[in-house]
């Protein structure tokens, strides 16, 4: 996923470059070789993007272009972050916060690092909901198939009736699980 941002800063190119590098280094990024006047940083890894709940471990490449305009500069930022599609919202939140802090670092020379702990809790909550929904579906399907088989084999109920019984046993536990999950979410 690619996210872009740009802003003007009332600082020289050299000051903007130094402040951006200081902020990104303190935010856990590692500087890469510059090319074409842009500065490049990377944080995390592809493996971290696949298996880590800490968004700082997701692979993120930051390219910062600084265009001088006298005693001010135009800053263009491009972030390329590798993340699971279900975590896209979290990646956008992380980068929006970091872009704002980078902006403040360049303009105000004020370095603050984004606290990812609340975001990690949201990610864990999101993934636990997905887990419980999957578990509810598996349990409901197992109960439904078992009830249909029992009705067909042991009670001699014709196939359409056994399927209806199985469907009922599938829907009731599934509905109860979904209500419980909704209560936990609220």
C-alpha positions in Angstrom: 0.0 0.0 0.0 1.3 3.4 -0.9 0.4 6.6 1.0 1.6 10.0 0.0 1.7 13.3 1.9 3.1 16.8 1.3 3.5 20.1 3.1 5.5 23.3 3.1 7.9 24.1 5.8 9.5 27.5 6.7 12.9 26.0 7.0 15.9 25.5 4.6 16.5 22.3 2.7 19.4 21.4 4.9 17.4 21.9 8.1 14.5 20.0 6.7 16.7 17.1 5.6 18.5 16.9 9.0 15.2 17.1 11.0 13.5 14.5 8.9 16.5 12.1 9.3 16.6 12.7 13.0 12.9 12.0 13.4 12.8 8.9 11.2 15.9 7.4 12.9 14.3 7.9 16.4 11.1 6.4 15.1 13.0 3.2 14.3 13.7 3.6 10.6 17.1 2.8 9.2 18.6 5.1 6.6 19.2 3.7 3.1 21.5 5.2 0.5 20.1 8.4 -0.9 19.2 8.7 -4.6 18.3 11.6 -6.8 18.3 14.0 -3.8 15.6 12.0 -1.9 16.3 10.5 1.5 15.2 6.8 2.0 14.5 5.0 5.2 13.2 1.5 5.9 11.7 -0.1 9.0 10.5 -3.7 9.7 10.4 -6.6 7.4 8.1 -8.6 5.1 8.1 -11.4 7.7 7.1 -8.8 10.4 4.2 -7.7 8.2 2.9 -11.2 8.0 3.3 -12.4 11.5 3.7 -9.5 13.9 1.0 -7.6 15.8 3.4 -4.7 16.3 2.9 -2.2 13.4 6.4 -1.0 13.8 7.6 -4.4 12.7 5.6 -4.2 9.4 7.9 -3.4 6.5 7.7 0.3 5.6 9.8 2.2 3.2 9.8 6.1 3.5 11.0 8.3 0.7 11.3 12.0 1.5 11.8 14.6 -1.3 12.7 18.1 -0.2 12.4 20.8 -2.8 14.1 24.1 -1.7 12.3 27.4 -2.2 14.5 30.1 -0.8 14.3 29.9 3.0 11.4 27.4 2.9 11.0 23.9 1.5 8.3 21.8 -0.1 8.3 18.3 1.5 6.9 15.3 -0.3 6.7 12.0 1.6 5.9 8.6 0.1 5.4 5.6 2.3 5.2 2.0 1.0 4.0 -0.3 3.7 3.5 -4.1 3.5 0.6 -5.3 5.5 -2.3 -7.8 5.5 -5.4 -6.3 3.7 -7.4 -6.8 6.9 -4.9 -4.5 8.7 -5.0 -1.7 6.1 -6.9 0.6 8.4 -4.3 0.2 11.1 -1.5 0.9 8.7 -3.2 4.1 7.5 -3.7 5.2 11.2 -0.1 4.6 12.0 1.2 6.4 9.0 -1.2 9.4 9.4 0.1 9.8 13.0 3.7 9.5 11.9 3.3 11.9 9.0 1.9 14.5 11.5 4.8 13.9 13.9 7.3 14.1 11.0 5.7 17.4 9.9 6.1 18.8 13.5 9.7 17.6 13.6 10.5 19.4 10.4 8.6 22.6 11.0 8.9 23.0 14.8 12.1 20.9 15.4 10.0 18.9 17.9 10.6 15.2 18.0 7.9 13.0 19.5 7.5 9.4 18.8 4.1 7.8 18.2 2.9 5.4 20.9 1.8 2.2 19.1 0.4 0.5 22.2 -3.2 1.6 21.7 -3.0 0.6 18.1 -1.6 -2.8 19.0 -4.5 -3.3 21.4 -6.9 -2.5 18.5 -5.2 -5.0 16.2 -5.3 -7.7 18.8 -9.0 -7.0 19.4 -9.7 -7.1 15.7 -7.9 -10.4 15.2 -9.5 -12.0 18.3 -13.0 -11.1 16.8 -12.0 -12.8 13.5 -10.8 -15.9 15.5 -14.0 -16.1 17.5 -16.2 -15.7 14.4 -14.3 -18.5 12.6 -14.6 -20.7 15.7 -18.3 -19.9 15.9 -18.8 -21.0 12.3 -16.8 -24.2 12.7 -18.7 -25.2 15.9 -22.1 -24.3 14.4 -21.3 -26.3 11.3 -20.2 -29.3 13.3 -23.3 -29.2 15.5 -25.5 -28.8 12.4 -24.0 -31.7 10.5 -24.0 -33.9 13.6 -27.7 -33.1 14.3 -28.7 -33.8 10.6 -26.8 -37.1 10.6 -28.3 -38.1 14.0 -31.8 -37.2 12.7 -31.3 -39.1 9.5 -29.6 -42.3 10.9 -31.1 -42.8 14.3 -34.6 -41.3 13.9 -35.2 -42.2 10.3 -36.2 -38.7 9.3 -36.1 -38.2 5.5 -33.2 -36.2 4.1 -35.1 -32.9 3.6 -36.2 -33.0 7.3 -32.7 -34.0 8.5 -31.2 -31.1 6.5 -33.8 -28.7 8.1 -32.9 -29.9 11.6 -29.2 -29.6 10.8 -29.7 -26.0 9.5 -31.6 -25.1 12.7 -28.8 -26.5 14.8 -26.3 -24.6 12.7 -28.2 -21.3 12.9 -29.0 -21.3 16.7 -25.5 -21.7 18.1 -24.1 -19.4 15.3 -26.6 -16.7 16.2 -25.8 -17.1 19.9 -22.1 -16.8 19.3 -22.6 -13.7 17.1 -24.8 -12.0 19.9 -22.1 -12.8 22.5 -19.4 -11.3 20.2 -21.5 -8.2 19.6 -22.0 -7.7 23.3 -18.2 -8.0 23.9 -17.6 -5.4 21.2 -20.1 -2.9 22.6 
